Every structure is written in C-alpha cells, then in structure tokens.
Amino acid sequence: PIGVRCAFSDLVEVAEPGAYGVVGVPVDMTALAGGGARLGPSEIRKATGAPLFTSEGDVLDHEFGRLYRDLALRVFDLGDVDPEGGRMDHVGLRLQKVLREILTCGMRPLVLGGDHGLSHYVLEVLCESVPRFGILHFDAHADLGPSRTLSHANVFAAALESERVASLTQVGLRMLERMSVHAEAVPCPKRTIVTARE
C-alpha cells in the first residue's frame, strides 16, 4: 500500500481531515492500444510504497536541494475499486461512491489509474463538491478530443469548460494536436503545457 492500509468500511472511524485517501482503479476498458493501464495501480504502489508515506522525520529533496523538517504525510490506502462487471459506468459509479466518502471525511482523494476514461468520474465528483480546483495531468497526450462519448481521449475538454476548474497543467505532452472547432472553443487561458522535452 501507499501509506497506511485502510478498508473502505473503516474509513469513517480512522479518517483524518487533510490526509490523503488513495484508491486504485485497475481498468483499461476504453484504451485503444491494447491493455496495460489496468496494471497502473499495482505498479505505482510498488514504486512508491516506501517509508516516505509511513514514517515521520526530515525529508531531503535531492533534485531541488530542499529539506522538509518533520514531514509527516498522512496517507490512507483504501485498496482498489472492484473492476468486475466489464462496464466502465459500473466501475465509475463505484469509484464515485469512494470519492464522495473521502471528501465527506475532509480528506484529499488520490486516484491511481488505470484508464484515462476514469478521470470523467473523478472530475464529476470534484465539480459537485469543490468550489474551484486545478488539475495536474501527467501524460504524453492532451486528452482534449472533441467527442462527448466517454473515452480515454477526451476527458479534459469538458473539464476545461467547467467554471469550477481553475486550471489544467499538462506535463509530458509529446504529440501533435489537431485544432478542431471544439478545441478552439476551449478556454485555453486555463491551460498550461509542459512538453516532454522541457
């Protein structure tokens, strides 16, 4: 786990306002280029399940030369949303239930995917629960496709149209982007791009 393992059924008893609630969603139902995204949550947990999230003390950031004194991140790993059933809308509704509970407890959700189409469900809950927020998106692709059909390739187009979304920062882009009528209408001042070369 990332942080302290916690069953969803125990969340209300152990929740700490301001802490992070981690939930994995191992699906790749809308991915076009074969599978693999469903392995994301387990691989992220393997790479980050270190003492950084389970112990207290000073933390040194070697890249930026910063020392964070007495850093104690409170992170509760709720495990994975059950992907059984084979339908993205069913998995999305299960994910939304978990996210609403995390937010009700005053915690911050951290979702490990999985299929980018899941972002639609996350953003829907955030738009109904949080007055204004920014999105930090790590990907090689912008996911700003013009279609309104739920897909891995269009989740941020609708998000940018929401008044609740203050900004979208996309890190790692390495693609060409066709400027469709819809893309030109997106309020691009909200969007910051950091390319893979940067």
N, C-alpha and C positions, 0 to 999 in steps of 0.2 A: 504493500500500500504506500501511498504518498501521505505521510503524516500518520495519525492515529486511525486504525481501522475502527469503523463505526457502522453498525447495522442501521439501515434506514428507520426501522421501528424504534430505535433508541435515540434518534436524533433530538427529539424534543427534550429529553432528560439531560443530555450532555452538551447541548448546543451552547456556544459562546458567541454573543454578538460581536461582529467584526472579524470572526475567524473565517476560514475558507472551508467550503464544503465541496469536495471533489466527487464527481460522478463520471464514470466511463460509459460510453455507448458504442459497443463493438459491432457496428454495422457498416456495410458498403453497398446498400441497395440501389442507390441512384448513380453509382460510379460507372463510367463508361469503359474505362481502360482496364477491365478485369478487376479482381478483388485485391485485397491487401489493406485497405483502410480500416477494416474491422479489427486488425491487429494493433491499431494505434494505441488504445488504452493500455494494453498489457506491455507494449514496448516502451511507452512513456513512463509507466510505473517502474519498469526495470532500470531505466536510465536515471530516474530522479528519486527513487526510493531511499535516498541516502540519509544520514543523520542530520542533514541541514533542516529537514522538516520534523524531526522528532526530538531534537535536543535544544538546549539553550546555550548562550555564550556569544563570544565575539565571532563575527564572520568577516573574512577578508575577501574583497573582490579584486582579484589579481589584474583583470583587464583594465579596470578604471582606477586602481590604486586606492580604493576606499575601504575604510574599516567601519563596520557597523557594530557598535557596542551592545552587548546583551540582547542580541536579536533572538526573539522567541516567536517564530511563526506558529500560529495555531491553525492546524490543518487537520480536517477530519475526512477520511476516505470512506465514502458510502458504498464503494463497490461499483458494479456495473448495472445498468438498466437491462432487463431481460430482453434480448433481441428476438425471441421466439415469436412465431406467427407470420413472419415473412412480409409484413406490410409496414412501410415507413410511417404511416399515420398512427398505427397502434404503438409503435416504439416511441414516436414523438409525443403522444399523449402521456405515456408512462414517464418520459423524461420531464415533461412539463409539470407533472404532479410532484416529482422530486424537487425541481427548481423552485416551485411555489413554496414548498415546505422549508427549503434552505433560506429563502428570502423572508418568510414569515418569522423564522428564528433569528433574524437580524444578521445572518451570515452572508458571505460572498460566494456565489457559485463559480466553480471552475470545472468546465466540461471537457472531457478528453474524448475526442472522436478518433476515428470514425468518419463516416460520410459527411461531406460538407452540407448536404441537404438538411442535416440536423440543426444547423445554425438557424434555420427558419423558425423552429420551435423554441429555441433559446431566445431569439430576438423578440418573438411574440410575447413571451412571459416578461422579458425586461421592459418592453414598451408599455405593458399594462401595469407594471409595478414600480418602475424607477422614472422619476421626472425627466432627467437628462443624463445621458451616458455616452461614452465614446467606445469605439470598437477598435481593438488591436488585432489585426488579421495577418497571420504568417502563412504565406502560400506563394507558389510560382504563378498563379493565375488570379485575375481580379474578381472572378465570380460575379460579374455585373451583366450577365446575359439578359436579353430583352424579354424572354418568355416569362409568363406568370405561372407556368406549370412547375410544381415543386421539383427542384433539381439541385444538384451539387454546383451548377454553373451560374446560378442567378440569385443567390440568397442575399446579396448586399444591395441590389438595385432597389428593392422595396424598402430596405432599411434606410437608405440614404434619403428617401422621400419622407420618412417619419420626422416629425418635429422633435421627438424625444431623442433622436440620435444627433449628438452634437458634432461628432467627428468619426471618420473612418481612416485609420492609418494602416496601410497595407505594406508589409515588409517582405521582400524577397521576390517581387514580381520579375518575371523574365519572359514576357510574352508580348505579342502584338495584340492590340485591342481595336476591333472594328467599331467605328463610331456610328452606331445605329441611331435612329430618331430617338429611341428611348434613352440611350446612353447620353446623348447630347442634352436631354432634358433633366438629367440627374443634377442636383445642385452640387457641382464639383468643388466649390469652395470648402465644403466639409471634408474633402478627401485629400490625404497626403500619401504620396507613394515613395517608398524606399526600395529601389531596384536591387536585384541580386548582386549587381556589380558594385553598388555602393556599400 
